[in-house]
Amino acid sequence: MSYLQQLLSAHKERINRFQSIKPPQSKNNTRIIWVGPPDKRPPELMPTPPAKPPVPDKPQSFIFPFGKISIHDVMRAVANAFGVPISSIKSRSRQKDVVIIKHVTFYAARRFTAGSLAHIGRILGGFDHSTVLHGERHIAELLAKGHPRITEVVDKVKDELQTISQYRPHPKDDLIQALEAAE
């Protein structure tokens, strides 16, 4: 018998041994460990998935119907609130005043649109998702501390976006109306 044939027969023997093992029965609530193949595990020993913790609400979260507010709307609202052109929000400048404006835009875009971190960063000037996350957290911290100017600006932006969302139909509304008209 060659060496490879010996290895193969030893491997088959081990597999047969594992498949013939019966799990021990628990009598006093002790933990039973299954050492056989996972697909041969008896149902009473199947692991239970861990319970998912409840997802906490985002602080300063406002409910907007996603789809009505775009990231460009958020940029316009933030630019109006600060009195700056939209180009300064998309610029690569690192001046403190401009950075705060960008962070407020990141915060508002995350709160009021359905855009992902990467999508928001890409539209607002090619920023990485981690930059957007940092900016959002920075503004959330300032709001938690009660920074008056930031609170005032975020409230202005929220009010302007609420006005936009009230008067703009949801994109799915047009589709529903077209389907109803076709029937």
C-alpha positions as a printed NumPy array, in Angstrom:
array([[  0.   ,   0.   ,   0.   ],
       [  1.476,   3.352,  -1.038],
       [  1.788,   6.325,   1.256],
       [ -1.043,   8.226,  -0.487],
       [ -3.373,   5.24 ,  -0.186],
       [ -2.574,   5.031,   3.557],
       [ -3.398,   8.721,   4.003],
       [ -6.648,   8.33 ,   2.079],
       [ -7.779,   5.316,   4.096],
       [ -6.863,   7.051,   7.395],
       [ -8.856,  10.096,   6.304],
       [-11.911,   7.973,   5.409],
       [-11.62 ,   6.191,   8.759],
       [-11.626,   9.518,  10.637],
       [-14.686,  10.712,   8.704],
       [-16.571,   7.508,   9.533],
       [-15.601,   7.854,  13.196],
       [-16.907,  11.461,  13.351],
       [-20.164,  10.522,  11.669],
       [-20.794,   7.676,  14.094],
       [-20.397,   9.833,  17.231],
       [-23.679,  10.437,  19.007],
       [-23.986,  13.682,  20.957],
       [-24.12 ,  13.256,  24.736],
       [-27.429,  13.995,  26.402],
       [-27.56 ,  16.835,  28.9  ],
       [-29.134,  15.917,  32.253],
       [-28.216,  18.843,  34.482],
       [-28.174,  21.753,  32.057],
       [-24.527,  21.29 ,  31.112],
       [-23.217,  22.526,  27.81 ],
       [-23.007,  19.979,  25.021],
       [-20.35 ,  20.457,  22.376],
       [-20.838,  18.866,  18.972],
       [-17.58 ,  17.727,  17.366],
       [-18.962,  16.173,  14.192],
       [-19.659,  17.759,  10.847],
       [-22.053,  20.728,  11.1  ],
       [-24.525,  19.269,   8.609],
       [-24.952,  16.117,  10.748],
       [-25.749,  18.072,  13.923],
       [-29.073,  17.084,  15.568],
       [-31.715,  19.833,  15.66 ],
       [-31.587,  20.19 ,  19.45 ],
       [-27.913,  21.116,  19.212],
       [-28.3  ,  23.678,  16.424],
       [-27.007,  27.051,  17.549],
       [-29.582,  29.732,  18.097],
       [-28.778,  33.023,  16.406],
       [-27.966,  35.809,  18.844],
       [-30.743,  38.29 ,  19.434],
       [-30.163,  41.501,  17.51 ],
       [-29.929,  44.533,  19.757],
       [-32.464,  47.248,  18.983],
       [-31.128,  49.931,  16.669],
       [-31.06 ,  53.231,  18.538],
       [-32.463,  56.297,  16.839],
       [-29.92 ,  58.736,  15.528],
       [-29.672,  61.814,  17.726],
       [-31.311,  64.849,  16.156],
       [-32.977,  62.557,  13.633],
       [-35.881,  63.963,  11.652],
       [-38.27 ,  61.976,   9.531],
       [-38.249,  62.942,   5.885],
       [-39.754,  60.917,   3.097],
       [-36.645,  59.622,   1.354],
       [-36.62 ,  60.398,  -2.325],
       [-37.993,  63.905,  -2.03 ],
       [-34.811,  65.519,  -0.714],
       [-31.628,  65.239,  -2.759],
       [-28.075,  65.931,  -1.675],
       [-28.111,  68.957,  -3.997],
       [-31.104,  70.309,  -2.059],
       [-29.124,  69.907,   1.144],
       [-26.143,  71.751,  -0.382],
       [-28.405,  74.626,  -1.453],
       [-30.029,  74.827,   1.991],
       [-26.67 ,  74.837,   3.815],
       [-25.227,  77.407,   1.402],
       [-28.266,  79.654,   1.986],
       [-28.026,  79.237,   5.765],
       [-24.343,  80.22 ,   5.826],
       [-24.598,  82.751,   2.989],
       [-21.856,  81.15 ,   0.874],
       [-21.786,  79.835,  -2.702],
       [-22.266,  76.108,  -3.308],
       [-18.788,  75.951,  -4.856],
       [-17.243,  76.537,  -1.427],
       [-18.986,  73.389,  -0.118],
       [-17.51 ,  71.313,  -2.949],
       [-14.047,  72.896,  -2.725],
       [-10.984,  71.154,  -1.27 ],
       [-10.242,  74.088,   1.058],
       [ -9.204,  73.276,   4.624],
       [ -9.986,  76.661,   6.144],
       [-11.837,  76.248,   9.426],
       [-14.925,  78.179,   8.307],
       [-15.246,  76.143,   5.106],
       [-14.655,  72.856,   6.935],
       [-17.498,  73.601,   9.387],
       [-19.81 ,  74.338,   6.435],
       [-18.834,  71.015,   4.816],
       [-19.394,  69.162,   8.101],
       [-22.873,  70.67 ,   8.456],
       [-23.573,  69.567,   4.872],
       [-22.377,  66.035,   5.683],
       [-24.561,  66.   ,   8.808],
       [-27.653,  67.264,   6.988],
       [-27.138,  64.937,   4.025],
       [-26.923,  61.918,   6.344],
       [-29.987,  62.97 ,   8.333],
       [-32.283,  64.106,   5.541],
       [-31.395,  61.953,   2.517],
       [-31.056,  58.243,   1.864],
       [-27.502,  58.614,   0.518],
       [-24.734,  56.366,   1.774],
       [-21.525,  57.791,   3.235],
       [-19.601,  57.045,   0.032],
       [-22.32 ,  58.538,  -2.192],
       [-22.498,  61.733,  -0.123],
       [-18.723,  62.099,  -0.137],
       [-18.53 ,  61.538,  -3.887],
       [-21.169,  64.195,  -4.668],
       [-19.82 ,  66.751,  -2.198],
       [-16.367,  66.904,  -3.728],
       [-14.874,  63.423,  -3.865],
       [-14.505,  62.85 ,  -0.127],
       [-13.962,  59.447,   1.426],
       [-16.753,  57.817,   3.454],
       [-14.666,  58.186,   6.636],
       [-14.419,  61.961,   6.085],
       [-18.206,  62.188,   5.835],
       [-18.612,  60.102,   8.993],
       [-16.102,  62.269,  10.885],
       [-17.883,  65.467,   9.818],
       [-21.285,  64.1  ,  10.794],
       [-20.021,  63.058,  14.228],
       [-18.301,  66.415,  14.729],
       [-21.539,  68.337,  14.152],
       [-23.499,  65.87 ,  16.316],
       [-21.034,  66.541,  19.159],
       [-21.368,  70.311,  18.737],
       [-25.165,  70.003,  18.768],
       [-25.003,  67.826,  21.899],
       [-22.894,  70.516,  23.595],
       [-25.496,  73.111,  22.574],
       [-23.333,  75.202,  20.226],
       [-25.66 ,  78.143,  19.42 ],
       [-24.514,  78.965,  15.863],
       [-24.506,  75.343,  14.689],
       [-27.921,  74.71 ,  16.278],
       [-29.315,  77.786,  14.545],
       [-27.919,  76.763,  11.145],
       [-29.113,  73.152,  11.431],
       [-32.597,  74.407,  12.352],
       [-32.603,  76.734,   9.302],
       [-31.516,  73.883,   7.044],
       [-34.156,  71.57 ,   8.525],
       [-36.898,  74.16 ,   8.025],
       [-35.899,  74.787,   4.415],
       [-35.767,  71.071,   3.645],
       [-39.165,  70.533,   5.279],
       [-40.588,  73.238,   3.031],
       [-39.084,  71.533,  -0.015],
       [-40.418,  68.117,   0.986],
       [-43.953,  69.477,   1.513],
       [-44.278,  70.871,  -1.986],
       [-42.335,  68.286,  -3.974],
       [-44.092,  65.063,  -4.961],
       [-42.374,  61.792,  -4.139],
       [-40.73 ,  60.207,  -7.225],
       [-42.802,  57.057,  -6.751],
       [-46.025,  59.114,  -6.937],
       [-45.44 ,  59.764, -10.659],
       [-44.911,  56.043, -11.254],
       [-48.083,  55.132,  -9.357],
       [-50.11 ,  57.717, -11.295],
       [-48.729,  56.443, -14.606],
       [-49.623,  52.843, -13.681],
       [-53.13 ,  53.856, -12.63 ],
       [-53.618,  55.766, -15.882],
       [-52.465,  52.751, -17.906],
       [-55.112,  50.521, -16.302]])
